[in-house]
Amino acid sequence: MERTPAKHSKDRPVRNAKQVYDFMLENFKELLKKKGVEFEIVEEQIRALKKIALWYANDERFSGDLRKGILLRGTCGTGKSIISTVIEETIKKWQLNNPMHISATRLQEIYQNNEEVEKEMLENRLFVIIDDLGTESAKITIYGSVIYPFNSMFESRYKKGVTTIVNTNYTPDDIEKAYTIRIRDRFRETMNEIVLEFKSLRK
């Protein structure tokens, strides 16, 4: 079954990118204060926020594909989870469709416990944000049946053409090893990769 590309008008109505960026930057700073995280905002993070603001605003200046979601990659302590929360707050501010934002370990629990309502939301919600992909078990066994929680969710969303946002410490090779080359290829096809390439700033 071919994937239906996400449509601009469905996912993210055109916005003022500067307004979106200002909101995102302010939220980023506030989240750092609330979490008590001690590190400076660096240029790599500023660039990431600017890219994501252009993406969310459906601004043609965005260097990637506006139809795709976002993959944030980088080592621990580079602010990926905080940026993911900023994306969630940005979507909540401008759209009625609240995103589903969960950890990868929670995703595993949902499939492990066969939580049907949550599974349906994961597979159908317009925006889903997965935090810390790679911290969960990629493969689980339930009553003798092998299940791949993330693969199952992601393949379903792929077919529906809805937007997925992921952050991870994994490299592309790690993703292929854990989730198969098929999923790695799906990532390339459906998500714009933004890499935070600097050492952890946590003190």
C-alpha positions in Angstrom: 0.0 0.0 0.0 1.5 3.4 -1.0 1.9 6.1 1.5 -0.4 9.1 1.2 1.9 12.2 1.7 0.8 14.6 4.5 -0.8 17.7 3.1 0.2 21.2 4.1 -3.4 22.4 4.6 -4.2 19.3 6.8 -1.2 19.3 9.0 0.1 22.8 9.4 -1.6 25.9 8.0 0.8 28.6 6.8 2.0 30.7 9.7 4.4 33.6 10.3 7.7 31.8 10.8 9.2 34.6 12.8 6.3 34.5 15.2 6.6 30.8 15.5 10.3 31.0 16.1 9.9 33.6 18.8 7.3 31.5 20.6 9.6 28.4 20.4 12.7 30.2 21.7 10.8 31.6 24.6 9.4 28.2 25.5 12.8 26.6 25.2 14.2 29.1 27.7 11.3 28.6 30.1 11.5 24.8 29.9 15.2 25.0 30.8 14.4 27.1 33.9 11.5 24.8 35.0 13.6 21.7 34.6 16.6 23.2 36.3 18.8 22.2 33.4 22.1 24.0 33.5 23.4 24.6 30.0 23.6 27.5 27.7 21.6 27.9 24.5 24.1 27.3 21.7 24.0 28.1 18.0 23.2 24.5 17.0 20.0 24.7 19.1 19.1 28.1 17.7 19.6 26.7 14.1 17.4 23.7 15.0 14.6 25.9 16.4 14.7 28.2 13.3 14.5 25.2 11.0 11.6 23.7 12.9 9.8 27.1 13.0 10.1 27.3 9.2 8.8 23.7 8.9 5.8 24.3 11.2 5.0 27.5 9.5 4.9 25.8 6.1 7.5 28.4 5.0 9.0 27.6 1.6 12.4 28.8 2.9 12.6 25.5 4.8 15.5 23.5 3.3 13.8 20.1 3.7 10.4 18.7 2.6 7.5 20.4 4.2 5.3 17.3 3.8 7.6 15.3 6.2 7.9 15.0 9.9 11.0 15.7 12.0 13.8 13.4 13.2 16.0 15.0 15.9 19.3 13.1 16.3 22.2 13.7 18.7 24.0 12.6 21.8 22.6 13.0 25.3 22.4 16.4 26.8 21.9 18.4 23.5 18.3 19.4 24.2 16.4 17.0 22.0 13.7 16.2 24.5 13.2 19.9 25.4 12.9 20.8 21.7 10.4 18.0 21.3 8.3 19.5 24.1 8.6 22.9 22.4 7.2 21.4 19.2 4.3 20.0 21.2 3.6 23.4 22.8 3.8 25.1 19.4 1.3 22.7 17.9 -1.0 23.1 20.9 -0.9 26.9 20.5 -1.9 27.1 16.9 -4.0 24.0 16.3 -7.0 22.2 17.8 -5.4 18.8 17.2 -3.4 18.1 20.3 -0.3 16.0 19.6 0.3 12.7 21.4 3.8 13.1 23.1 5.1 10.0 24.8 8.4 8.3 25.7 9.5 5.3 23.7 9.3 3.2 26.8 5.7 4.2 27.3 5.1 3.2 23.7 6.5 -0.3 24.5 4.2 -0.6 27.5 1.1 0.3 25.4 1.8 -2.6 23.0 3.0 -4.9 25.8 -0.3 -4.4 27.7 -2.4 -4.2 24.5 -3.9 -0.8 25.5 -6.2 -0.5 22.5 -7.4 3.1 23.0 -3.8 4.4 23.3 -2.7 2.2 20.3 -5.4 3.7 18.2 -4.3 7.2 19.1 -0.7 6.4 18.4 -1.5 5.1 15.0 -4.0 7.7 14.0 -3.3 11.0 15.8 -2.4 13.8 13.4 0.8 14.5 15.3 2.7 12.0 17.4 6.0 12.8 19.2 8.2 9.9 20.4 10.8 10.8 22.9 14.1 8.9 23.3 13.6 6.3 20.7 16.1 3.4 21.4 15.5 3.3 25.2 12.7 0.8 24.8 12.9 -2.8 23.7 12.5 -2.9 19.9 11.2 -6.4 20.1 8.8 -7.9 22.7 7.1 -11.3 23.0 3.5 -11.7 24.1 2.1 -15.2 24.6 4.7 -16.5 22.2 4.1 -13.9 19.5 6.9 -11.5 18.6 5.8 -7.9 18.3 7.8 -4.8 17.2 6.0 -1.9 19.0 7.6 1.0 17.2 7.7 -0.7 13.8 4.0 -1.5 14.1 3.0 2.0 15.1 5.3 3.7 12.5 4.2 1.5 9.6 0.5 2.3 10.4 1.2 6.0 10.5 3.3 5.7 7.3 0.3 4.3 5.4 -2.0 7.0 6.7 0.4 9.8 5.9 0.2 11.4 9.3 3.1 13.3 10.9 5.6 11.7 13.2 8.2 13.5 15.2 11.0 11.4 16.8 14.1 12.2 18.9 16.9 9.7 19.5 20.5 9.2 20.4 20.7 6.6 17.6 22.7 6.9 14.4 21.2 5.8 11.1 23.1 2.5 11.5 21.8 2.0 15.0 18.2 2.6 13.7 18.8 0.0 11.0 20.2 -2.5 13.5 17.4 -2.1 16.0 14.4 -1.6 13.7 15.4 -3.0 10.3 16.6 -1.4 7.1 13.0 -0.9 6.1 12.3 1.4 9.0 15.5 3.3 8.3 14.4 3.9 4.8 10.9 4.9 6.0 12.7 7.5 8.3 14.4 9.0 5.2 11.2 9.0 3.3 9.0 10.6 6.0 11.1 12.7 8.3 13.4 15.7 7.9 16.6 14.9 9.9 18.0 17.6 12.1 21.3 16.6 13.8 22.6 18.3 17.0 26.3 17.8 16.6 28.0 18.8 19.8 28.9 17.3 23.1 26.5 17.3 26.1 26.2 20.7 27.7 24.7 19.3 31.0 26.7 20.3 34.0 
